[in-house]
Amino acid sequence: MTCALQARLTHFRSCAGGAFTQSRVTLKSVKTRNVTLSIPEDLLRQLKISAAKQETSLSAMLTRTLRQIAEEEDGYAEARREMLRDLKKGYRLGTHGKIGWTRDDLHER
């Protein structure tokens, strides 16, 4: 069992002109699992460079991207459930359940 671990770290950095900036980080332990991926070497090199430019790890970058995909899927699933619920309920089209046209009327040229 993983217990929620919080640690507050304060880091002071010296900037030009003697000014200081402060950054705070809150760490929480999160249960993770190692996964083995097979990635072409040239793609792996590009991803490592991209992660370095973003000042993050490759693992953090992939986790963020995969989380976005999962959240998009969750959003799609919720929208689909809402639409199916609406379809079961039906829509008011102002016809009061009566069709006032024929197929020929619709396809008249």
MDAnalysis code that builds the backbone (N, CA, C; Angstrom):
import MDAnalysis as mda
import numpy as np

u = mda.Universe.empty(327, n_residues=109, atom_resindex=np.repeat(np.arange(109), 3), trajectory=True)
u.add_TopologyAttr("name", ["N", "CA", "C"] * 109)
u.add_TopologyAttr("resid", np.arange(1, 110))
u.add_TopologyAttr("resname", ["MET", "THR", "CYS", "ALA", "LEU", "GLN", "ALA", "ARG", "LEU", "THR", "HIS", "PHE", "ARG", "SER", "CYS", "ALA", "GLY", "GLY", "ALA", "PHE", "THR", "GLN", "SER", "ARG", "VAL", "THR", "LEU", "LYS", "SER", "VAL", "LYS", "THR", "ARG", "ASN", "VAL", "THR", "LEU", "SER", "ILE", "PRO", "GLU", "ASP", "LEU", "LEU", "ARG", "GLN", "LEU", "LYS", "ILE", "SER", "ALA", "ALA", "LYS", "GLN", "GLU", "THR", "SER", "LEU", "SER", "ALA", "MET", "LEU", "THR", "ARG", "THR", "LEU", "ARG", "GLN", "ILE", "ALA", "GLU", "GLU", "GLU", "ASP", "GLY", "TYR", "ALA", "GLU", "ALA", "ARG", "ARG", "GLU", "MET", "LEU", "ARG", "ASP", "LEU", "LYS", "LYS", "GLY", "TYR", "ARG", "LEU", "GLY", "THR", "HIS", "GLY", "LYS", "ILE", "GLY", "TRP", "THR", "ARG", "ASP", "ASP", "LEU", "HIS", "GLU", "ARG"])
u.atoms.positions = np.array([
    [0.849, -1.169, 0.000],
    [0.000, 0.000, 0.000],
    [0.902, 1.242, 0.000],
    [0.580, 2.176, -0.850],
    [1.359, 3.404, -0.934],
    [0.674, 4.478, -0.110],
    [1.431, 5.110, 0.766],
    [0.807, 6.192, 1.528],
    [1.088, 7.507, 0.830],
    [0.136, 8.414, 0.945],
    [0.283, 9.721, 0.306],
    [1.401, 10.471, 1.015],
    [2.407, 10.812, 0.299],
    [3.569, 11.470, 0.862],
    [3.651, 12.861, 0.274],
    [3.691, 13.850, 1.129],
    [3.815, 15.218, 0.654],
    [5.062, 15.831, 1.256],
    [5.823, 16.469, 0.417],
    [7.007, 17.184, 0.888],
    [7.037, 18.513, 0.162],
    [7.199, 19.560, 0.905],
    [7.298, 20.880, 0.287],
    [8.765, 21.241, 0.206],
    [9.192, 21.554, -0.994],
    [10.573, 21.952, -1.224],
    [10.582, 23.389, -1.688],
    [11.433, 24.177, -1.116],
    [11.570, 25.557, -1.543],
    [12.974, 25.726, -2.086],
    [13.054, 26.269, -3.270],
    [14.333, 26.432, -3.933],
    [14.503, 27.897, -4.309],
    [15.614, 28.501, -3.889],
    [15.887, 29.884, -4.241],
    [16.990, 29.895, -5.288],
    [16.786, 30.661, -6.315],
    [17.753, 30.773, -7.384],
    [18.178, 32.220, -7.532],
    [19.446, 32.461, -7.705],
    [19.937, 33.822, -7.875],
    [19.824, 34.197, -9.354],
    [19.324, 35.388, -9.599],
    [19.204, 35.887, -10.968],
    [20.153, 37.067, -11.144],
    [20.250, 37.559, -12.344],
    [21.085, 38.725, -12.631],
    [20.626, 39.897, -11.780],
    [21.566, 40.682, -11.283],
    [21.231, 41.857, -10.488],
    [20.960, 41.537, -9.030],
    [21.225, 40.324, -8.595],
    [21.061, 39.980, -7.193],
    [19.633, 39.662, -6.793],
    [18.678, 39.655, -7.738],
    [17.290, 39.327, -7.406],
    [17.163, 37.816, -7.244],
    [16.192, 37.412, -6.443],
    [15.983, 35.993, -6.205],
    [14.597, 35.589, -6.696],
    [14.512, 34.395, -7.215],
    [13.210, 33.826, -7.553],
    [12.996, 32.620, -6.659],
    [11.760, 32.337, -6.379],
    [11.431, 31.223, -5.496],
    [10.491, 30.297, -6.245],
    [10.734, 29.011, -6.146],
    [9.805, 28.050, -6.727],
    [9.488, 26.995, -5.693],
    [8.255, 26.562, -5.654],
    [7.814, 25.537, -4.706],
    [7.321, 24.333, -5.473],
    [7.600, 23.194, -4.930],
    [7.163, 21.947, -5.541],
    [6.489, 21.115, -4.465],
    [5.327, 20.563, -4.788],
    [4.663, 19.646, -3.877],
    [4.757, 18.258, -4.493],
    [5.341, 17.334, -3.755],
    [5.510, 15.975, -4.248],
    [4.497, 15.059, -3.574],
    [3.846, 14.235, -4.340],
    [2.948, 13.219, -3.804],
    [3.388, 11.897, -4.403],
    [3.385, 10.870, -3.602],
    [3.757, 9.583, -4.158],
    [2.576, 9.045, -4.958],
    [2.866, 8.510, -6.094],
    [1.853, 7.957, -6.976],
    [2.312, 6.563, -7.361],
    [1.437, 5.622, -7.270],
    [1.793, 4.257, -7.629],
    [2.001, 4.190, -9.142],
    [3.156, 3.727, -9.537],
    [3.477, 3.623, -10.962],
    [3.927, 2.208, -11.288],
    [3.907, 1.903, -12.569],
    [4.383, 0.604, -13.052],
    [5.344, 0.854, -14.185],
    [6.383, 0.061, -14.235],
    [7.322, 0.140, -15.338],
    [6.743, -0.577, -16.544],
    [6.940, 0.016, -17.711],
    [6.451, -0.545, -18.959],
    [7.606, -0.547, -19.945],
    [7.739, -1.616, -20.686],
    [8.784, -1.694, -21.700],
    [8.184, -1.323, -23.047],
    [8.806, -0.373, -23.725],
    [8.350, 0.059, -25.042],
    [9.431, -0.230, -26.070],
    [9.009, -0.548, -27.257],
    [9.944, -0.678, -28.374],
    [9.738, 0.525, -29.276],
    [10.744, 1.389, -29.340],
    [10.667, 2.617, -30.113],
    [11.877, 2.665, -31.040],
    [11.670, 3.011, -32.303],
    [12.811, 3.140, -33.206],
    [13.840, 4.133, -32.653],
    [15.112, 3.843, -32.852],
    [16.188, 4.657, -32.280],
    [16.106, 6.122, -32.675],
    [15.800, 6.403, -33.945],
    [15.741, 7.807, -34.379],
    [14.607, 8.555, -33.682],
    [13.475, 7.890, -33.479],
    [12.361, 8.512, -32.760],
    [12.719, 8.728, -31.294],
    [13.360, 7.744, -30.689],
    [13.781, 7.878, -29.294],
    [14.724, 9.061, -29.124],
    [15.652, 9.228, -30.049],
    [16.595, 10.360, -29.997],
    [15.832, 11.684, -30.071],
    [14.864, 11.769, -30.994],
    [14.064, 12.989, -31.131],
    [13.268, 13.275, -29.857],
    [12.695, 12.242, -29.259],
    [11.903, 12.420, -28.040],
    [12.771, 12.866, -26.873],
    [13.972, 12.317, -26.770],
    [14.891, 12.726, -25.699],
    [15.274, 14.191, -25.852],
    [15.523, 14.617, -27.078],
    [15.860, 16.020, -27.338],
    [14.680, 16.911, -26.978],
    [13.479, 16.499, -27.388],
    [12.270, 17.266, -27.094],
    [12.056, 17.373, -25.583],
    [12.248, 16.289, -24.867],
    [12.085, 16.303, -23.410],
    [13.114, 17.231, -22.769],
    [14.346, 17.198, -23.253],
    [15.391, 18.063, -22.700],
    [15.055, 19.538, -22.939],
    [14.529, 19.858, -24.118],
    [14.144, 21.240, -24.415],
    [13.024, 21.709, -23.493],
    [12.146, 20.794, -23.110],
    [11.036, 21.131, -22.211],
    [11.444, 21.023, -20.743],
    [12.708, 20.715, -20.521],
    [13.245, 20.545, -19.167],
    [12.428, 19.540, -18.359],
    [12.163, 18.399, -18.960],
    [11.420, 17.326, -18.314],
    [12.049, 15.998, -18.702],
    [11.553, 14.948, -18.118],
    [12.058, 13.623, -18.474],
    [11.207, 13.032, -19.581],
    [11.765, 12.071, -20.258],
    [11.030, 11.372, -21.301],
    [9.814, 10.670, -20.688],
    [9.997, 10.093, -19.511],
    [8.905, 9.416, -18.823],
    [7.767, 10.388, -18.506],
    [8.092, 11.571, -17.990],
    [7.067, 12.567, -17.657],
    [6.358, 13.052, -18.922],
    [7.111, 13.236, -19.991],
    [6.520, 13.703, -21.242],
    [5.555, 12.657, -21.809],
    [5.959, 11.391, -21.788],
    [5.087, 10.326, -22.282],
    [3.861, 10.162, -21.397],
    [4.041, 10.275, -20.081],
    [2.904, 10.176, -19.160],
    [1.893, 11.273, -19.441],
    [2.377, 12.505, -19.643],
    [1.480, 13.626, -19.931],
    [0.710, 13.376, -21.238],
    [1.398, 12.919, -22.260],
    [0.763, 12.672, -23.562],
    [-0.261, 11.545, -23.464],
    [0.102, 10.464, -22.785],
    [-0.825, 9.344, -22.635],
    [-2.035, 9.724, -21.794],
    [-1.827, 10.581, -20.784],
    [-2.945, 11.053, -19.962],
    [-3.915, 11.877, -20.823],
    [-3.385, 12.713, -21.719],
    [-4.242, 13.507, -22.610],
    [-5.082, 12.597, -23.490],
    [-4.477, 11.539, -24.014],
    [-5.218, 10.588, -24.853],
    [-6.333, 9.935, -24.047],
    [-6.021, 9.502, -22.830],
    [-7.024, 8.856, -21.974],
    [-8.160, 9.820, -21.652],
    [-7.833, 11.088, -21.365],
    [-8.863, 12.077, -21.045],
    [-9.745, 12.372, -22.251],
    [-9.154, 12.390, -23.446],
    [-9.955, 12.592, -24.661],
    [-10.921, 11.432, -24.840],
    [-10.441, 10.215, -24.595],
    [-11.301, 9.041, -24.703],
    [-12.441, 9.121, -23.687],
    [-12.119, 9.534, -22.449],
    [-13.157, 9.685, -21.422],
    [-14.192, 10.711, -21.849],
    [-13.733, 11.821, -22.427],
    [-14.639, 12.861, -22.901],
    [-15.532, 12.361, -24.018],
    [-14.960, 11.575, -24.932],
    [-15.740, 11.007, -26.026],
    [-16.794, 10.042, -25.481],
    [-16.389, 9.198, -24.541],
    [-17.325, 8.216, -23.977],
    [-18.483, 8.912, -23.274],
    [-18.188, 9.979, -22.525],
    [-19.243, 10.720, -21.826],
    [-20.187, 11.389, -22.825],
    [-19.640, 11.991, -23.876],
    [-20.474, 12.628, -24.903],
    [-21.355, 11.596, -25.596],
    [-20.812, 10.411, -25.842],
    [-21.579, 9.345, -26.482],
    [-22.736, 8.913, -25.576],
    [-22.463, 8.733, -24.270],
    [-23.534, 8.354, -23.329],
    [-24.633, 9.408, -23.296],
    [-24.250, 10.682, -23.274],
    [-25.245, 11.758, -23.255],
    [-26.081, 11.749, -24.518],
    [-25.455, 11.532, -25.670],
    [-26.189, 11.514, -26.934],
    [-27.156, 10.335, -26.985],
    [-26.730, 9.161, -26.538],
    [-27.628, 8.008, -26.525],
    [-28.790, 8.231, -25.567],
    [-28.524, 8.883, -24.444],
    [-29.591, 9.220, -23.484],
    [-30.593, 10.172, -24.146],
    [-30.097, 11.163, -24.878],
    [-30.984, 12.100, -25.581],
    [-31.808, 11.390, -26.650],
    [-31.176, 10.468, -27.372],
    [-31.903, 9.752, -28.422],
    [-33.026, 8.895, -27.841],
    [-32.770, 8.274, -26.707],
    [-33.824, 7.469, -26.061],
    [-34.988, 8.354, -25.631],
    [-34.655, 9.540, -25.141],
    [-35.671, 10.474, -24.689],
    [-36.424, 11.051, -25.891],
    [-35.744, 11.262, -26.973],
    [-36.349, 11.803, -28.180],
    [-36.251, 13.319, -28.247],
    [-36.501, 13.845, -29.413],
    [-36.435, 15.286, -29.641],
    [-37.813, 15.799, -30.035],
    [-38.152, 16.980, -29.594],
    [-39.397, 17.626, -30.006],
    [-39.117, 18.388, -31.294],
    [-39.766, 17.946, -32.358],
    [-39.544, 18.563, -33.668],
    [-40.683, 19.485, -34.079],
    [-41.681, 19.634, -33.227],
    [-42.788, 20.521, -33.531],
    [-43.836, 19.895, -34.435],
    [-43.750, 18.589, -34.675],
    [-44.716, 17.921, -35.559],
    [-45.830, 17.241, -34.772],
    [-45.698, 17.205, -33.452],
    [-46.669, 16.547, -32.568],
    [-46.891, 15.095, -32.967],
    [-45.817, 14.450, -33.474],
    [-45.882, 13.031, -33.812],
    [-46.523, 12.720, -35.144],
    [-46.850, 13.733, -35.938],
    [-47.503, 13.499, -37.232],
    [-46.571, 13.937, -38.354],
    [-46.501, 13.108, -39.380],
    [-45.680, 13.432, -40.543],
    [-46.593, 14.098, -41.567],
    [-46.238, 15.321, -41.945],
    [-47.082, 16.082, -42.864],
    [-46.549, 16.110, -44.286],
    [-45.728, 15.166, -44.635],
    [-45.170, 15.123, -45.988],
    [-45.057, 13.683, -46.441],
    [-44.945, 13.536, -47.731],
    [-44.761, 12.197, -48.304],
    [-43.346, 12.087, -48.848],
    [-42.962, 10.873, -49.149],
    [-41.632, 10.650, -49.716],
    [-41.508, 11.394, -51.044],
    [-42.564, 11.373, -51.830],
    [-42.538, 12.068, -53.121],
    [-42.355, 13.578, -52.939],
    [-43.003, 14.154, -51.900],
    [-42.822, 15.587, -51.626],
    [-41.352, 15.900, -51.356],
    [-40.719, 15.043, -50.606],
    [-39.317, 15.278, -50.247],
    [-38.379, 15.151, -51.447],
    [-38.730, 14.278, -52.388],
    [-37.850, 14.021, -53.534],
    [-38.328, 14.673, -54.817],
    [-39.251, 15.608, -54.682],
    [-39.790, 16.303, -55.849],
    [-38.687, 17.151, -56.476],
    [-38.609, 17.139, -57.797],
    [-37.564, 17.914, -58.489],
    [-38.161, 19.043, -59.265],
])
